[in-house]
Amino acid sequence: MSPTPNEWFRPRGELARDGWTAVVDTSVPGWQYTGLHVADLEDQARSLPAGPLERLVVPLSGTFEIEHDDVDGRPARTALSGRTGVFAGPTDSLYLGPGTALTLRGSGRVAIASAPASDARPPRRLPAGRVPVEIRGAGRDTRQVHNLGTPEILDAQSLIVCEVITPAGNWSSHPAHKHDEHRPGAEARLEEIYYFEAAPARGIEAVPAAAEPFGTFSTYSSGAGQIATDARVRTGDIALVPFGFHGPAAAAPEYDLYYLNVMAGPDPQRRWLITDDPAQSWVRRTWEHQQPDPRLPYRSGPDGVDR
């Protein structure tokens, strides 16, 4: 029997369009507030037109140069040094406000997160060295968070972007939580995109070429709607979370797991406010008696070697 199609989980290639390996936008039924373009380039260019969107350009691997308008409307170019891969620590990124077209050139893999916006803001390059790296959780719930475009770091209208690294055998997006109700000061309505990558765990050698690194990801229903995702996730897969509880994202013991989160919603304030599943919220108390996973943080050394 064929698996039942899941409109909220899209394997790599299913959202490919117009030379992009993945495109998430309002052409996806039921999707309103967040967008994502992903491309694999080899000394090539990709362009996006101006529109009522703010964007954050995030190199996943490789280096890129972006042509765009400056704050005064004059042509500008911004170079992003990038990184060897998503498990090599934070990356440079570039914020572009609404009404800004862009053309990017380079070699590697790049993601462009977006959200509807109308307030003009100047372009801003965010260097990797200034990206806050947060070690969240403890024990097997330890994960590494790169706050690339969170409200404390980036002046944006609605877009929230971060990266999460879950080392082999650990869980993240745990305890399961939701953000689908407007409860001032307690919970915000945020649509969310998960873009995944997976790789052999650090320290494991002689991995066969036929290996398929993976993790798992789950969602389930809340009062805001019915949703059910129980997926094996690989590099390039995308999970969409319009509502409902989501988590955990679990890394298999032999593979590290990465995801890029893109969030935005209709609430007047740009805040990441969540509600845990009441049956799981007790998990956070156990972290008080555990140490963070000593394997983290993952980063790249000055010679470019992942450490």
N, C-alpha and C positions, 0 to 999 in steps of 0.2 A: 504494500500500500504506500502511496505517496504521502509525505507529511502534509498536514493541514497548513495552508498558507497563513502567514502572520503578517498583517499589514504594517506592524510596528517593528519588525525585524527584517533587515535587508542585507543579504549576503553580498560580499564583494562582487561588483560587476552589475548588480541588479539596478543600481541607480546611475550607471554610466550614461553620459550624454555630452554631445558636442565637444569631444576631445578631453573631457574631464572623467576621471575614474569614478567619481561620485558627485552627484548634485542633489542636495536637499533644499527644497524651496516650497512655495505655496502650490506648486504643481502636484505635490503629494497630498492626496485627499485628507482633509482634516488638519492640515499643518498650517500654522499662521505666523508664529513669532520668531522663529530662528531659521538660519540657513547655513549651509556648508558646501563648499566646493573643494574637492581634492584632486590633485594632478600629479602624475609621475612624468618628469621632464628630463630630457637629455639634450642640453643646450638648445632648448626650445622656448617659445613664448606662449603665454596665455593672457587673454584680456577679459576684463569685465567692464560693462558700461556704468556710467554714473546713474544713480537712482536714489530713492528715498531709503537708503540703507547705510548703516555704519558697519565697518568691517575691521577684522583683525587678521593680518597675514601671519601665519605661523609655519616656519619651516619645520618639517618633520625629519628630513635628512637633506644634507647638501646646503648649497649657498645660492642666494638669489638677489637680483636687483629689481627694484620696482620703480616704474615711471608713473608719476601721479602729479596732480596739481598741488602746489603749495597753498598756504593759507591766503595768499594774495592773488591766487589764480594763475600764477606763473608755473611753467613746467618745472618739475623737481625729480630727482632720482635718489632713492634710498637703498643702500646695500645692507643686506642681512647676512651675517657670517654663518648663521645656522649651526649645524652640529652633525656628527657622524650618524646619529640615529636617535630615536626617541628615548632610549635608555641611557643616554649620555648627558643627562642633566638638562637645565633650561636652555632656551634658545632666544636669540633676538626675535622681536616681532615688530609689526608696524600697524598702528591704528590709523584708519582713514575715516573721516566723517562723511555724512550723507552728501550726495551730489558730487562725489569724487570717482572718476573713472580710474582704472589702473591697468597697466601691462606689466607682467612679471616675466623675467628671463632667468634661466639658470639650469642647474642639473641637480636632480634629487626629487624628493617628494614634499609637497607643500599643501597646507590646508588654509582655507580662507573662511573664517567664521563671520556670520552676519546677522543683523537684526534690524527691523524697521526703525527708522529714526528721522527726525525733522530738524533737530537743533544742530546748527553748524558748530563744528569743533575742529581745531587745527590738526593736521597730521602729527603723529607722535611716534618716534622710534623708541622702543623699550629694549635696552640692551640686556643680554642674558645675565650679566653680572649683578643687575639690580632686581632680578626676579626673586621674590621671597620663596624660599624652599621650606615647606612645612612638613614635618614628620608627624603624621596623625595616627592616633590609636596606639596599641601596644600588643606585644605577643604576636600571635598569628593574624591579628587585625591591623598590623602596622602597614602603612602605605606612605608614599612620598607624593606631596602635592606641589605643583608649580603654579603659583597664583599669577598667571600671565595677565589676565584681564578682569580681575575681581574688583568690586567697588572700592576697596581700600587702596588699590594700586593704579587703576585706570579711570580717568574721567570720561565716561561714556554715558549715553542716554539710557540705553536699556540692555546692552550686550554684556554678558558675563561669560568669561572663558577661563578654564583652568585645565591642567593636565594631572593625571594620576598614574603613578607607577606602583604596581602590586607585585612584589617579588614572589618567586616560585613558592607555592604552598600557602600563600596568604590570602586573606579576604579583604575586599574594600567595598565601598558603598554598603557598609554594614555598621550598625543595624539598618535594616531596610527602612526607608523613609519616603515621604512624599512632600510635594509642594504644589498643591492643586486647589487650595482654598485661599481666599483673601481674608486673613485674620490679622489685623494691624498689630505689629509687634510680635507676632507669634508664627505666622506662616504666610508665604507669598505664592502667587500663582506664577509658575515658571515652566514653560515648555523646555524639554531638554533633549539634546543629541549626544549619544555616545558613539565616538569613532574609535575602533579598536586596532591595536597591533599586538602581536605576540612573538616571542623569540626564545631560543634555548636559554635556560638560566645561566647566569654567570657562574663560572667554575666547572661547568659540564663540558667535557671535551669529546671529540670524535662523535659528534651528533650525525647520524646518517642523513644523506641528502633527501631521503624520502620522508623524513620526519615532518609532521605538520603541527607546529606550535599552536596551542589553543588555551582558552580559558572558558569559563561559563558565566552567564548573566541571566538574571531573572527579574520579572516584573509581575505584579498581581494587582487585583482590583481594589479600588477605594470607593467612597461615596460619590466621587466625581465621574466614575465610569468603569466599564469592564475592560480589562486588559490582562493578557497572560503571555509572557515570554519565558521560555526555558530553553536557552540556546547555547550551543557550543560556538564560541566566537574566535575568529581568526583575523589575521591582518587584513584590513580593508572592510571588514563587516561593520554595519551601522545598526544601532538600536535606537528607536525613537520612543520617547516617553512623553506623551501628551498629558498624562495624568496617571494616578495610581502609585502604589508603593513600588519601589525599585531597589534591588540589591538582594543578595550580594553579587559582586563581580569577583569570581574566584579564579586564582591562578593555579594551574595544575602543578604538581610538585617538581616537574622537570622544566617548566616554562615560566618566564616572566610575562606579565600582562601590562599593557599600557592602554589608557584611553584619554581622548580629548573630549572634554565636556563643553558644550555650547548651550547657554541658557538665556532666555528672555521671556517676558510675559506682559500682560496688560495692566498690571498694577502701577499706580502713580510713582511709587518709589522703587528704585533699583536695589533690591536687597535679596540675599540668599537666606531665606528663613524656612526651616523645615520642621516637619512633625514625624517623629519616629513611629514605627508600628508599636503600639503599646505592649504587645507581647514580646518585643525584642529590645525595648529601650534599656532594660536592666544590664545588657551587655556592656554598656559604656562604663558602668561601675567597676567591672572586672579589670579595666585598664589601670586603675589606681594601684593595683597590686602586681603589675607586670612591667617589665622593661620593654622599651621599643626594640624592634628587630635590629640587631647590630649590623646587618648587611646594608642598611640605608644610612646616609643618602647615597644613591647612585649618582655618579658625576663623571666627567671626562677630565683627564689630567692635562697638563700644559702641552704634552706631546700628542694629544688627540686620542690617547688610548683610554677606553672606558675602564673605570675603576669602581 
